[in-house]
Amino acid sequence: MKIKIVALAIGALFSSGLMAAQTNSFVNIEQRLALLEQRLINAERRASDAEAQIQRLRQQQRVTAPATPAVKAESAEPTISAAAPAGLTLSGYGDIKIYGDVEFNMDAASRTGSLTSIRTSASKNQTPGSNERWDINGRILLGLDGLRRMDNGNFAGFSAQPLADMSGRMNLDDALFFFGREDDWKVKVGRFEAYDMFPLNQDTFIEYSGNTANDLYSDGYGYIYMMKEGRGRSNGGNFLVSKTLDNWYFELNSLVEDGSTLFQDSNYHGYALENKKNVAYLRPVIAWNNGRFSTAVAMEKNVVDNAYGYYANGSHWVDQSERTGYGWTMSWNGAKTNPEDGVTTNLNVAWMDAPDEKDFTAGINSLWRRFELGYIYAHNRIDRFSDASDGCDDNCWIADVGSYDIHTVHASYLLPDIMNMENFNIYLGAYASWLEANPSFGEKHEDSRYGARVRFKYFF
């Protein structure tokens, strides 16, 4: 009996220990399962948050993508990052425009020696000769403009237009800074051309590439004066102030430069010019515009005395810098109201009063559809010419005092949208000029020139 009781007691002790062990084991497993479940819940929450963040970023990209320019504009300095893609960053002050055009010519002319001081080639380094001329010339222009407009109408900007020509040289059309107020006033400073007082419509062989205020006058040739001496785009700098008031436009341009650069090789009437100080041209313009009709009057004058000249007989100084020009132009632009059949016509008159020389020029030209036709008449009266001049050869046509008349007929035709490209055009141009010389000493004589051009014009 005692043995049974002892055995039962021992069995009960073992059973209670086993149950306690099993109970503790179940408790540990449940705690671990609960911990794992909590971790899974936390992981799912983090994944959901990450997915929501990705969705928000994608939504922001879709909203901002259309307004993002190819060139980033940032007002602050960019942060350099190895992972960031390379790109062009701008200051963010206004708009930037990059553009240009290609202009190449195929020319045929009777001879390179011209009757007038106007060059008939895009090359600035071409010298007159007696042979026929067949050549290809031209240039590529690359423009960069910047403009910033404010809500109150104020604006400021710049323009730069470098040129690359076929001779391998780099030149420059415009380089200027401007500021002002919309439809009110404007200030421009730099290299540019002021108001055109002798517009020629769609012309390809008279107002050719490279015709600037430099070398406008070539000694020994007729001078077609076109109110360009103080217009600009030369070796000097311009400062222009303009004002718009209803239909009226007022402009005052000033040009400061070495005045002897107006004359090719610094020769004038057979004398070698000596530059003493820069000239200062003042060129006021008053224009009126009302719909299809516009007109303008202008004057240009050098206000610096004794800027350049020559020594006569080796001792006597002769001032040649006192030059004053006057001009009037009138235009009818029928294409404003009738783009297909409207006629655009310009009538231009210019007069130059210079030492020992008076020059008068008148021209008319019309453009209908794509065909342009014009005529220019120039009269030069020369009162002094050096007897000892050796600067002229047989190619010079003005080598003595007297009067000289120059007649020029010019025409052009536009072939648009070549190969269905609206930015690719071809111009066909031609001119014919003849000179009637009436020197005070010697016999009267005449001579003529003619030429044709095919111009390829591509805008980008």
C-alpha positions in Angstrom: 0.0 0.0 0.0 2.7 2.4 0.9 4.5 1.5 -2.3 1.4 2.3 -4.4 1.1 5.7 -2.7 4.7 6.5 -3.3 4.5 5.5 -6.9 1.4 7.6 -7.4 3.1 10.6 -5.8 6.1 10.2 -8.0 3.9 9.9 -11.1 2.0 13.0 -10.2 5.2 15.0 -9.8 6.5 13.9 -13.2 3.1 14.7 -14.8 2.9 18.2 -13.3 6.5 18.9 -14.5 5.7 17.7 -18.0 2.6 19.8 -18.2 4.4 22.9 -17.0 7.1 22.3 -19.6 4.5 22.0 -22.3 2.7 25.1 -21.1 5.9 27.2 -21.2 6.7 25.9 -24.7 3.2 26.8 -26.0 3.6 30.3 -24.4 7.0 30.9 -26.2 5.7 29.8 -29.6 2.7 32.1 -29.3 4.9 35.0 -28.4 7.1 34.4 -31.4 4.2 34.1 -33.8 2.8 37.3 -32.5 6.2 39.0 -33.0 6.4 37.8 -36.5 2.9 38.9 -37.3 3.7 42.3 -36.0 6.8 42.5 -38.1 4.8 41.5 -41.2 2.3 44.2 -40.5 5.0 46.8 -40.1 6.6 45.6 -43.4 3.3 45.8 -45.2 2.8 49.3 -43.9 6.2 50.5 -45.0 5.6 49.0 -48.5 2.3 50.7 -48.7 3.9 54.1 -47.8 6.7 53.6 -50.3 4.2 52.8 -53.1 2.1 55.8 -52.2 5.3 58.0 -52.4 6.1 56.6 -55.8 2.6 57.3 -57.1 2.9 60.9 -55.8 6.3 61.4 -57.6 4.9 60.0 -60.8 1.9 62.3 -60.7 4.2 65.3 -60.1 6.3 64.3 -63.1 3.2 64.0 -65.3 2.0 67.4 -64.3 5.4 69.2 -64.7 6.7 67.4 -67.8 4.9 69.6 -70.5 6.2 72.9 -68.9 9.8 71.7 -68.5 12.0 73.2 -71.2 14.8 71.3 -72.9 17.2 73.8 -71.5 16.8 74.1 -67.8 16.4 77.6 -66.3 17.6 77.9 -62.7 17.9 81.1 -60.7 20.3 79.5 -58.2 23.7 77.9 -58.8 23.2 74.2 -59.9 24.3 71.5 -57.5 26.9 69.3 -59.2 26.0 65.6 -58.8 27.7 62.6 -60.4 24.4 61.0 -61.0 22.8 64.0 -62.6 22.8 64.2 -66.5 24.8 66.9 -68.2 22.9 69.9 -69.5 22.9 73.6 -70.2 21.7 75.8 -67.4 20.6 79.5 -67.8 20.2 82.3 -65.4 16.4 82.3 -65.8 16.3 86.0 -66.7 14.0 86.1 -69.7 13.8 84.2 -72.9 16.7 82.9 -75.1 16.3 82.4 -78.9 18.8 80.7 -81.2 18.2 81.0 -84.9 20.1 81.7 -88.2 20.1 81.5 -91.9 22.2 80.2 -94.8 22.8 82.5 -97.8 24.9 81.3 -100.7 25.1 82.9 -104.1 26.1 81.8 -107.6 27.1 84.9 -109.5 27.9 85.8 -113.1 29.0 89.3 -113.9 30.3 91.1 -117.0 33.5 92.1 -115.1 34.6 92.8 -111.5 35.4 96.4 -112.1 32.2 98.2 -111.1 30.8 101.5 -112.3 29.7 102.3 -108.7 31.1 102.1 -105.3 28.6 99.3 -104.5 30.2 95.9 -104.3 28.4 93.2 -106.1 29.9 90.3 -104.1 29.4 89.0 -100.6 33.2 88.9 -100.2 34.5 92.0 -98.5 38.0 91.4 -99.9 37.2 91.4 -103.6 39.2 93.9 -105.6 38.1 95.4 -108.9 39.4 93.8 -112.1 38.8 93.8 -115.8 37.8 90.1 -116.2 34.5 88.4 -116.2 33.5 87.1 -112.8 32.1 83.7 -112.1 32.1 82.7 -108.5 30.2 81.2 -105.6 30.0 83.3 -102.4 27.9 83.6 -99.3 27.8 83.2 -95.6 26.1 81.4 -92.7 24.6 83.6 -89.9 24.0 82.3 -86.4 21.8 84.5 -84.2 21.4 84.6 -80.4 18.8 86.9 -78.9 17.8 87.4 -75.3 14.7 89.3 -74.1 13.1 89.9 -70.7 9.6 91.6 -70.4 8.1 92.8 -67.2 4.4 93.0 -66.3 4.6 96.8 -66.3 5.8 97.0 -70.0 9.5 97.4 -69.4 11.9 95.2 -71.3 15.6 94.7 -72.0 17.6 92.3 -74.1 20.5 91.7 -76.5 21.3 90.4 -79.9 24.5 88.8 -81.4 24.8 87.6 -85.0 28.2 86.2 -86.0 28.9 85.3 -89.6 31.0 82.7 -91.3 31.8 83.3 -95.0 33.3 81.1 -97.7 36.7 82.9 -97.4 37.2 81.2 -94.1 36.8 84.5 -92.1 34.4 85.3 -89.3 32.5 88.6 -89.4 29.6 90.1 -87.5 26.3 91.6 -88.4 24.7 92.8 -85.2 25.9 93.0 -81.6 23.7 95.2 -79.4 22.0 95.8 -76.1 18.6 97.4 -75.8 16.0 98.4 -73.2 12.9 100.5 -73.0 9.1 100.3 -72.6 6.6 98.6 -74.9 5.1 100.9 -77.6 6.7 104.0 -76.0 10.5 104.5 -76.0 13.6 102.4 -76.7 17.4 102.7 -76.3 19.9 100.7 -78.4 23.7 100.6 -78.1 26.2 98.6 -80.0 26.6 97.5 -83.7 23.4 97.6 -85.7 21.6 99.5 -88.5 19.2 102.4 -87.8 16.1 103.2 -89.8 16.3 102.2 -93.5 15.9 105.4 -95.6 16.4 103.7 -99.0 14.5 100.3 -98.9 14.8 98.2 -102.0 12.1 95.6 -101.5 13.0 92.0 -102.5 16.4 92.6 -104.0 19.3 90.2 -104.4 22.0 92.0 -106.3 22.1 95.6 -105.2 21.7 95.5 -101.5 23.8 92.4 -101.2 25.4 90.7 -98.2 28.3 92.6 -96.6 27.2 96.1 -97.6 27.9 98.1 -94.5 28.9 101.7 -93.7 32.5 100.7 -94.3 34.0 101.3 -97.8 30.8 102.8 -99.2 32.8 105.2 -101.3 35.4 103.9 -103.7 37.5 106.5 -105.4 37.2 106.5 -109.1 33.7 105.0 -109.2 30.3 106.5 -109.1 28.7 106.9 -105.6 25.1 105.8 -105.1 24.3 107.7 -102.0 21.6 105.9 -99.9 21.6 107.7 -96.5 23.9 105.0 -95.1 26.9 106.9 -93.9 25.5 107.4 -90.4 23.2 104.4 -90.3 25.6 102.0 -88.6 26.8 98.4 -88.8 30.3 99.6 -89.3 33.6 99.8 -87.4 32.2 102.2 -85.0 29.6 102.1 -82.3 25.9 103.2 -82.4 23.8 104.8 -79.7 20.1 105.2 -80.6 17.1 106.7 -78.8 13.6 106.2 -80.3 10.0 107.2 -79.3 6.7 105.9 -80.6 3.6 108.2 -80.3 0.4 107.0 -82.0 1.3 106.9 -85.7 4.5 108.8 -85.3 8.0 107.4 -84.8 11.0 109.5 -83.8 14.6 108.3 -83.9 18.0 109.8 -83.2 21.0 107.6 -84.0 24.6 108.6 -83.2 27.6 106.8 -84.8 31.2 107.3 -83.5 34.0 105.9 -85.6 37.1 106.5 -87.7 35.5 108.5 -90.5 38.1 107.6 -93.1 36.8 104.0 -93.1 33.9 105.3 -95.2 36.4 105.5 -98.1 38.0 102.4 -99.5 41.8 102.6 -99.0 41.3 106.0 -97.4 41.4 107.7 -100.8 39.1 110.6 -101.8 39.3 112.5 -105.1 42.8 111.2 -105.6 44.1 112.4 -102.2 45.2 110.1 -99.4 43.2 110.9 -96.3 44.7 111.3 -92.8 42.5 110.6 -89.8 43.0 113.0 -86.8 40.0 112.1 -84.6 36.8 110.1 -84.8 33.7 111.5 -86.4 30.3 111.7 -84.7 27.3 111.3 -87.0 23.9 112.4 -85.8 21.0 110.9 -87.8 17.5 112.1 -86.8 14.5 110.4 -88.4 10.8 111.3 -88.3 8.4 108.7 -89.7 4.6 108.4 -90.0 2.7 105.2 -90.5 -1.0 104.7 -91.1 -2.1 101.3 -92.4 -0.6 100.6 -95.8 1.0 104.0 -96.2 4.2 105.2 -94.5 6.7 108.0 -95.1 9.9 109.3 -93.4 12.3 112.2 -93.6 15.9 112.1 -92.2 19.2 113.9 -92.0 22.7 112.7 -91.2 25.6 115.0 -90.3 29.1 114.7 -89.0 29.4 117.3 -86.1 33.1 117.0 -85.5 35.3 119.4 -87.5 38.6 118.5 -89.0 38.2 114.8 -88.2 40.0 113.7 -91.4 41.4 115.4 -94.5 44.6 115.8 -96.5 47.5 118.2 -96.9 47.3 120.0 -100.3 50.8 120.7 -101.8 52.3 119.1 -98.7 51.4 121.9 -96.3 47.8 123.2 -96.6 45.3 121.2 -94.5 42.0 120.5 -96.3 39.1 119.3 -94.1 37.1 116.6 -95.8 34.9 115.5 -92.9 32.1 118.1 -93.2 29.4 115.8 -94.7 25.6 116.4 -94.5 23.0 114.2 -96.1 19.2 114.4 -96.4 16.7 111.7 -97.3 13.0 111.0 -97.9 11.2 107.7 -98.4 7.6 106.8 -99.1 6.1 103.3 -99.1 2.8 101.7 -100.0 2.4 98.2 -98.7 -0.7 96.6 -100.3 0.3 93.2 -99.0 -0.9 94.2 -95.5 -4.5 93.9 -96.6 -4.1 91.7 -99.7 -1.2 89.2 -99.1 -1.7 87.4 -102.4 -2.1 90.3 -104.9 -1.1 93.4 -103.0 1.6 95.6 -104.5 4.4 97.0 -102.3 6.1 100.1 -103.7 9.0 102.3 -102.4 10.0 105.7 -103.6 13.4 107.0 -102.2 15.3 110.2 -102.6 18.7 111.1 -101.0 21.1 114.1 -101.3 24.6 114.4 -100.0 26.4 117.8 -99.6 30.1 117.1 -99.1 33.4 119.1 -99.7 34.0 119.4 -103.4 31.2 116.9 -104.2 27.4 116.8 -104.5 25.5 113.5 -104.9 21.8 112.9 -105.7 20.1 109.6 -105.8 16.5 108.6 -106.5 15.0 105.2 -106.8 11.6 103.4 -107.2 10.9 99.7 -106.8 7.8 97.5 -106.7 7.0 94.0 -105.6 4.0 92.1 -106.8 3.5 88.5 -105.7 7.0 87.2 -106.0 8.4 89.5 -108.7 10.4 92.7 -107.9 11.5 95.4 -110.4 13.3 98.6 -109.6 15.3 101.5 -111.0 17.9 103.7 -109.4 19.3 107.0 -110.8 22.4 108.6 -109.3 24.1 111.9 -110.2 27.6 112.8 -108.9 29.0 116.3 -109.3 32.8 116.5 -108.4 34.4 119.9 -108.2 38.0 118.9 -107.3 40.2 116.0 -108.2 44.0 115.6 -107.7 46.0 116.0 -110.9 48.8 113.9 -109.3 46.6 111.0 -108.5 48.1 107.6 -109.2 45.5 105.6 -107.2 43.3 104.9 -110.3 44.1 102.6 -113.1 42.2 101.9 -116.3 39.3 100.4 -114.3 38.5 103.8 -112.8 35.7 105.7 -114.5 35.8 109.0 -112.5 39.3 110.5 -112.7 38.5 114.2 -113.2 36.1 117.0 -112.2 32.7 116.9 -113.9 29.3 115.3 -113.6 28.5 111.6 -113.8 25.1 109.9 -114.2 24.6 106.3 -113.2 21.5 104.3 -114.2 20.7 100.9 -112.7 17.8 98.5 -113.3 17.4 95.5 -111.0 15.0 92.7 -110.8 14.4 89.5 -108.7 12.0 86.6 -108.5 11.3 84.3 -105.5 10.9 80.6 -105.8 9.4 79.6 -102.4 9.1 76.4 -100.4 11.7 74.4 -102.2 11.1 70.6 -101.8 8.0 71.6 -99.8 10.1 73.2 -97.1 8.7 76.6 -96.0 12.2 77.7 -94.7 14.0 77.0 -98.0 13.8 79.6 -100.8 15.6 80.4 -104.0 16.0 83.9 -105.4 16.8 84.8 -109.0 18.3 88.2 -109.4 19.7 90.4 -112.1 20.9 93.9 -112.7 22.2 96.2 -115.5 24.1 99.5 -114.9 25.5 102.1 -117.2 27.4 105.3 -116.6 27.4 108.5 -118.6 30.5 110.5 -117.9 30.7 114.2 -118.6 34.1 115.4 -117.4 35.0 119.0 -117.5 38.2 118.1 -119.4 38.3 115.4 -121.9 35.7 113.5 -124.0 32.4 112.2 -122.8 32.2 108.4 -122.5 29.8 105.6 -121.5 30.2 102.2 -120.1 27.9 99.4 -118.8 27.8 96.5 -116.5 25.4 93.6 -115.9 25.1 90.5 -113.9 22.9 87.7 -112.6 22.7 85.7 -109.4 21.1 82.6 -108.0 20.7 82.8 -104.2 20.0 79.9 -101.9 18.3 81.0 -98.7 17.6 78.6 -95.8 16.3 79.6 -92.4 16.7 77.7 -89.2 
